[in-house]
Amino acid sequence: MSTYRAPLADMHFVMNELAGLEQVAQLPGFEEAAPDVVAAILEEAAKFATEVLDPLNRPGDVEGARRLDDGGVRTPAGFKQAYEQFCANGWNGLAKTPEFGGQGLPHLVSTAVEEMWHSSNLAFDLCPLLTQGAIEAIDLVGSPEQKQLYLPKLISGEWTGTMNLTEPQAGSDLAAVRTRAVRQPDGSYRLAGTKIFITYGEHDYTANIVHLVLARTPDAPEGVRGISLFIVPKFIVGADGSPGERNDVQCTSIENKLGIHASPTCVMTYGEKGGATGYLVGEENRGLEYMFIMMNAARFSVGLEGVGMGERAYQRSVAYARERVQGRAVGLDRASKAGAIIDHPDVRRMLMTIRAHVEGTRVVAYVTAAALDNARRHPDPAARRSHQAFADLMIPIVKGHSTEVAQEVVSLGLQVHGGMGYIEETGAAQYLRDARITTIYEGTTGIQANDLVGRKTVRDGGAAARAVIGEIEKTAAHLTGSADASLHPVGAALSEAAVALEDAVAWVLKSSASHARAVHAGAAHYLRMWGLAASGWQLGRAALAASRKLAADEGDAAFMRAKIGTARFFAATLLPQVAALGRTLMHGGETALEVPAEQL
Amino acid sequence: MSTYRAPLADMHFVMNELAGLEQVAQLPGFEEAAPDVVAAILEEAAKFATEVLDPLNRPGDVEGARRLDDGGVRTPAGFKQAYEQFCANGWNGLAKTPEFGGQGLPHLVSTAVEEMWHSSNLAFDLCPLLTQGAIEAIDLVGSPEQKQLYLPKLISGEWTGTMNLTEPQAGSDLAAVRTRAVRQPDGSYRLAGTKIFITYGEHDYTANIVHLVLARTPDAPEGVRGISLFIVPKFIVGADGSPGERNDVQCTSIENKLGIHASPTCVMTYGEKGGATGYLVGEENRGLEYMFIMMNAARFSVGLEGVGMGERAYQRSVAYARERVQGRAVGLDRASKAGAIIDHPDVRRMLMTIRAHVEGTRVVAYVTAAALDNARRHPDPAARRSHQAFADLMIPIVKGHSTEVAQEVVSLGLQVHGGMGYIEETGAAQYLRDARITTIYEGTTGIQANDLVGRKTVRDGGAAARAVIGEIEKTAAHLTGSADASLHPVGAALSEAAVALEDAVAWVLKSSASHARAVHAGAAHYLRMWGLAASGWQLGRAALAASRKLAADEGDAAFMRAKIGTARFFAATLLPQVAALGRTLMHGGETALEVPAEQL
């Protein structure tokens, strides 16, 4: 049996050496994030992940969430208790505003903690994650009364939250939302409609559930400019904050999914008995705008799920490869007996591929989290803007790329197990099933790729993209100019990737108007170029830091050498794809559209 | 609901224009494979796949095979009847020797038919597939009596066969097989031991099951040179051919797998009650040698599973993309309403990627099947040898590459469905789960890659590899020299891939002794280079044939233009990876081994 161990050494290295925890902790309001406090928090989170969440992961998958005849949902054994403990330990409010009971820690710190939840039990973790979305919505645009009524209980975890966007005919296309909301004389609204794919839309954890619902008022304009956001609590909350009358919202079925079985994915029906009572959040017709502001955080979280699932797959496959004795490895002593498969070169390649992707996407995510902290709290407005521009560019990369490589990583993790990987009891298959959702929800990879092309590259004329490429080039120059010759090939590969990326940006800018369809047919390649280059860049920075530490005789030398080795592997194995993808981007788009639809 | 339709137009095009069916039908013994006969067979097979097998695929997945308390196994509803109809229609003996009731058709023809079984119901199809292995073993090295006793009933399908290789401590490493076989005075053997992962080791289809079992005699040498092959029937067969006494072999459990739920994967226990009666096949200690001869066919079949699963995923995702209305596609008329997602450029990229991989791997497989027919039946021994050398080189590519790209293809197919893809009822998720076994059984991708490096490239000093590269270069020259300018970029990309492949072969030959571990750490990249180049080559040949047809005003012009479009897409999008992988192969291997195992 493999047991999850939080990769604390790597997390600390990334936070301190690469994401600038020290600087983040000096931002106004983050003074409590001192190194010893952060270390203690991570230790405790690691314990909770290992001792409480990880052991529930497989049983939760087997038992799954069940809808009961009365419309309620029963979560698997142990999940409710784990949730109560999670809240009692204060994990739910880690990065939330202290004004309503949160601990106000930097996003960078909560990122490391959340990675542990993603690794140890994704299906459990989705409930706090969705609550987080509801908290943000209310915090952002709720009235003072709404904040007072809902935030303390959502932040403590006494209630949970959901996000209701999708409808059967409106998946990614929110313009097609049809749920109706009619204003009542008392200022509340009556909602009616059906929402699908609602994560933890119903469950047995808490006394109330606060649904955030996108709907359309009768006189609203067509399309996305006519969508409003509403709070629809399961039990209508009295002025004193206590849940009262049952609202007209029901979980009418739950989905039978490929994975994340313990997380109920609900069809929610509003207004079957006359109309669900809802309360407008912010102003009418601005719902989509609010969603977009929150979307960054949600997309970041899902990208981090990719990192967390990858880490878990890595640990599991390394553990198996150490134990499993099979055959004599090529090129080792011929006289030796059969050895552990970790010594087989092809197994080593698989493990290193997993490791390099996971470590690379981890640094990209943590550095982005630090940028989000700076964008919110930096005293200098110009610095806030430039951090925000960086984070805006990186969000589709964190979401799109980390989840796409997670598919490869969990599949490789299963492959390392050979036939045993195909058996559910082994546990590797669950990660394949669970991770498969991450490239879909919170905007598919295609949507991330279009966002990276349209809003993040073309809209500012490539300014943010070129600023990052400039940084990548600087890192490449440091690597090639390093006294440590083992870093030179990393610098060379990174420099080549940066050139390919520059060409790609120029081509996208030049072609986006004249050849819009070809550009968008290549957008996924453009996203992958960015993802690989960003990971290679951050692993290059990691190698530079490790090399400095080695030269100064600081830290764990074996850890530092492994960092350099991982960067070298990434540069030799994964970075060459960037230039090849650049050619595909520039020449492949038109060919993707050549065969007419009716001939497919 | 998506319904499987056999891609008959493409199958005929590939068989006739690219795999040389006409020439194969002139080989001695294949005279019956006239074009009209072949067309009629394919029509009938397509009907059976669509009307009988495809409708059982999803119910079979949901119900799964169940082990009963008495040790029997119940297959899902409808499977036994489908099996009986399958045998009654003569599908079981399609390419088997007429001497014992088979129809003796070329492998090329049975390949097209088998692809349909793989597409429509992989879990069903595994039973005939394993029976085929048993038939080959007995046909190859069985005594005349054994042939007479077993072959007619295995070929008719009255009995089924299994292959028992794997043991808990011996997965890919058959040297570690421990099952014991002790010779008895009557010439039979008593077997005792445990075999795992035995496909259809027990079921309710037939009155008898013929197990082919690898075991070790008491005085056998250590390792792979001490393994013998035995027939162990479930019911001991009397001289008159009727099943008699129940043998001492039991299905002691079945596995709970990620996919292929309808196919029982059994733990088989031999000799718990004193010893199972077995009969030596061929000579003692030559079991592994026999296995290796059969392995080509089994590996080819699993590679073809990758093609078949990919085709089914393609059809399903195209059908969904045509129906699903969502958003306005980029670059189309701004005034238009939301349209089907098939018009979204990123969806088109996904569909084209699936299509290009499926069509490419299909041609490679069919051309290899024709080579196997020629290797067996060509009157000229030199021609037989050169066809065999080609097939030997291609087998690990068909197995390794078709199944690896199948993982990407079924995952893309799911992605096209968005959130619906994650719901089991949609059906796309089953293909992801079912296909995941194909890179594992009959030798993992790592084993195929090592085979391609060691036995298929290094052993003959690169002769077979260079001969194929020469052919690829000729095709590239035809493309670049074609009067049809749309083929020129295909030729250029193919030529570049050929050069990269040539360098890779030279590097493998040079380094395999001095840097064995680095070469094997890059073997998977070498395999992928070959897979992509072979697909690109065959699609290039397809484009040439289509262009000729268009010029001569023959055939369906839209089909021919789509062929050219698919080749152009493959050349622009997938072939550039070959050169990038070449760099990875030559520089990445050492770095995969740099981080020491204890640091992983």
Interface residues (C-beta under 8 A of the other chain):
Chain A: T166 Q169 A170 G171 S172 D173 A175 A176 I196 F197 E255 N256 K257 L258 G259 V318 A321 R322 V325 Q326 G327 A329 V330 G331 L332 A338 I342 D343 H344 P345 D346 V347 R348 R349 M350 L351 M352 R355 Q407 S411 L414 Q415 G418 G419 G421 Y422 I423 E424 E425 A429 L432 R433 R436 I437 T439 I440 Y441 T444 T445 G446 A449 N450 P489 A516 R517 A518 H520 A521 G522 A523 A524 A558 F559 R561 A562 G565 T566 R568 F569 A571 A572 T573 P576 Q577 A579 A580 L581 R583 T584 H587 G588 G589 E590 T591 A592 L593 E594 V595 P596 A597 Q599 L600
Chain B: T166 Q169 A170 G171 S172 D173 A175 A176 I196 F197 E255 N256 K257 L258 G259 V318 A321 R322 V325 Q326 G327 A329 V330 G331 L332 A338 I342 D343 H344 P345 D346 V347 R348 R349 M350 L351 M352 R355 Q407 S411 L414 Q415 G418 G419 G421 Y422 I423 E424 E425 A429 L432 R433 R436 I437 T439 I440 Y441 T444 T445 G446 A449 N450 P489 A516 R517 A518 V519 H520 A521 G522 A523 A524 A558 F559 R561 A562 G565 T566 R568 F569 A571 A572 T573 L574 P576 Q577 A579 A580 L581 R583 T584 H587 G588 G589 E590 T591 A592 L593 E594 V595 P596 A597 Q599 L600
